[in-house]
Amino acid sequence: MATRKAPITALKDLRVSSHQVPSFGRIPNTSIQKKPLLIYHSAFQLNTSPSTIESHLSSVGVVASQWRYTMYSTTHFHSTSHEVLCIASGKAKLCFGGEDNPKRIEPVVESGDVIVVPAGVGHRLLEDVDGGFVMVGAYPVGRDWDMCYGKEGEEGKVEGIGRLGWFERDPIYGDEGPVLDV
């Protein structure tokens, strides 16, 4: 696959939402590393293809694309890796933090948005608004990801979140970018 960068919103024009989500039950959310959930609104141009997004991520070299899919409808989190979700098509309402958490975040995201999900943040699909919601899921190069559900017995995995490093470069913008400012 050729690596080329996709047209992206200039960093000076990028709108970013930043959210700290407190722990809830056995879902640690942002409570361990204190790194926020970040949403880069319209980072990619509308309807940028999954293959173009994957090529862009590869050219920046911070994260590796691992799948194209919607989001699971069950709350889950990852204890071994942060996650970068690039919305390739559609529009959806998501839930971050656990659906029963009074301090959860329920954004509507759409094609072109990018979400940086710190390890430990519970997330799930609430509604595929238009029936065509697809993301490119990516993880820091060299990192494997796991699935945790906030259940008894996952405590050892959760402890490992505190030892994970944060991004040294932005997964979309490279040497500058929102992940470097947190």
C-alpha positions in Angstrom: 0.0 0.0 0.0 1.4 3.4 -1.0 1.6 5.8 1.9 0.3 9.2 1.2 -1.2 11.9 3.4 -4.9 12.7 3.2 -6.2 16.3 3.0 -6.7 17.3 6.6 -7.9 20.4 8.4 -5.1 22.9 9.1 -4.1 22.6 12.8 -4.9 26.3 13.3 -8.5 25.6 12.2 -9.1 22.3 14.0 -11.8 22.3 16.6 -11.0 19.9 19.4 -13.2 18.7 22.3 -11.4 17.5 25.4 -13.1 15.4 28.1 -12.0 14.0 31.5 -14.3 11.2 32.4 -14.2 10.0 36.0 -14.0 6.3 36.9 -17.3 4.5 37.3 -17.7 1.1 38.8 -14.9 -1.0 37.4 -14.3 1.2 34.3 -11.3 3.4 35.1 -11.9 5.9 32.2 -9.4 8.8 32.4 -8.8 8.5 36.2 -5.5 6.6 35.9 -3.4 8.6 33.5 -5.4 11.8 33.5 -5.1 12.0 29.7 -8.4 13.3 28.2 -10.6 11.8 25.6 -10.1 14.0 22.5 -12.3 14.5 19.6 -10.8 16.2 16.5 -13.9 17.5 14.7 -13.7 17.3 10.9 -9.9 16.5 10.9 -10.3 14.7 7.6 -12.4 16.0 4.7 -15.9 14.6 4.5 -16.1 11.2 3.0 -12.3 10.5 3.0 -12.1 6.8 2.1 -10.9 4.2 4.7 -8.0 3.4 2.5 -6.9 7.1 2.3 -7.2 7.4 6.1 -5.2 4.2 6.5 -2.5 5.5 4.1 -2.4 8.8 6.0 -2.0 7.1 9.4 0.8 5.0 7.9 2.6 8.0 6.5 2.5 9.7 9.9 3.8 6.5 11.5 2.4 6.9 15.0 -0.4 4.4 14.9 -1.1 1.3 12.7 -4.6 0.7 11.3 -5.9 -2.6 12.4 -9.6 -2.8 11.4 -12.6 -1.1 9.6 -15.8 -1.6 11.4 -18.5 0.2 13.4 -18.2 0.4 17.2 -19.4 -2.5 19.5 -22.7 -1.9 21.2 -21.3 -3.2 24.5 -19.3 -1.0 26.8 -15.7 -2.0 26.6 -12.2 -0.5 27.1 -8.6 -1.4 26.4 -6.0 -1.8 29.1 -2.9 -2.4 26.9 -3.2 0.4 24.4 -4.7 3.8 23.6 -6.9 3.8 20.6 -7.4 6.2 17.6 -10.8 6.0 15.9 -11.1 7.7 12.5 -14.7 8.1 11.3 -14.7 7.1 7.6 -18.4 7.3 6.9 -21.7 7.9 8.5 -22.8 9.5 11.7 -23.3 7.9 15.2 -24.1 8.7 18.8 -21.5 7.1 21.0 -21.1 6.8 24.8 -17.8 7.2 26.6 -17.5 6.4 30.3 -20.2 3.8 30.8 -23.9 4.2 30.0 -24.9 4.4 33.7 -22.2 6.9 34.5 -23.8 10.3 35.3 -20.6 12.0 34.0 -20.5 10.0 30.7 -20.0 11.8 27.4 -22.4 11.1 24.5 -21.1 12.9 21.4 -22.5 12.6 17.9 -19.6 12.0 15.6 -19.5 11.9 11.8 -17.3 11.3 8.8 -14.0 13.1 9.1 -13.9 13.2 12.9 -11.1 11.5 14.9 -11.3 10.3 18.4 -8.3 9.6 20.6 -9.5 7.2 23.3 -7.0 6.8 26.2 -6.6 3.3 27.6 -9.2 2.6 30.2 -12.0 4.7 28.8 -15.2 2.7 28.4 -16.9 3.2 25.0 -19.8 1.9 23.0 -22.1 2.6 20.1 -25.5 4.0 21.2 -27.0 4.7 17.7 -25.9 4.4 14.1 -27.8 7.5 13.0 -27.8 6.8 9.2 -27.0 3.1 9.0 -23.5 3.6 7.4 -21.2 4.2 10.4 -17.7 2.9 9.7 -14.4 3.7 11.5 -10.8 2.9 10.9 -9.4 1.6 14.3 -5.7 2.2 14.9 -3.3 1.7 17.8 0.2 2.9 18.6 2.8 1.1 16.4 3.9 -2.1 18.1 1.0 -2.2 20.6 -1.5 -5.0 20.9 -5.0 -4.3 22.2 -7.2 -6.3 24.5 -10.9 -6.2 25.4 -12.1 -5.4 29.0 -15.7 -5.0 30.1 -15.4 -3.6 33.6 -16.0 -7.0 35.2 -14.6 -8.6 38.3 -11.2 -10.2 37.6 -9.9 -7.5 35.3 -8.2 -5.6 38.1 -4.7 -6.8 37.1 -5.2 -5.5 33.6 -6.4 -2.2 34.8 -3.3 -1.7 36.9 -1.2 -1.9 33.8 -2.8 1.2 32.3 -0.7 3.5 34.6 2.5 2.1 32.9 1.5 2.9 29.4 3.3 5.7 27.6 1.5 8.5 26.0 1.9 9.7 22.4 5.2 11.3 21.5 3.8 12.5 18.2 0.3 13.3 17.1 -1.3 10.3 15.2 -2.9 12.7 12.6 -0.6 15.8 12.6 2.8 14.3 13.5 5.2 16.7 15.2 2.5 19.0 16.4 -1.1 18.3 17.4 -3.6 18.1 20.2 -2.3 14.9 21.9 0.9 16.7 22.6 -0.8 19.6 24.5 -2.4 17.4 27.2 
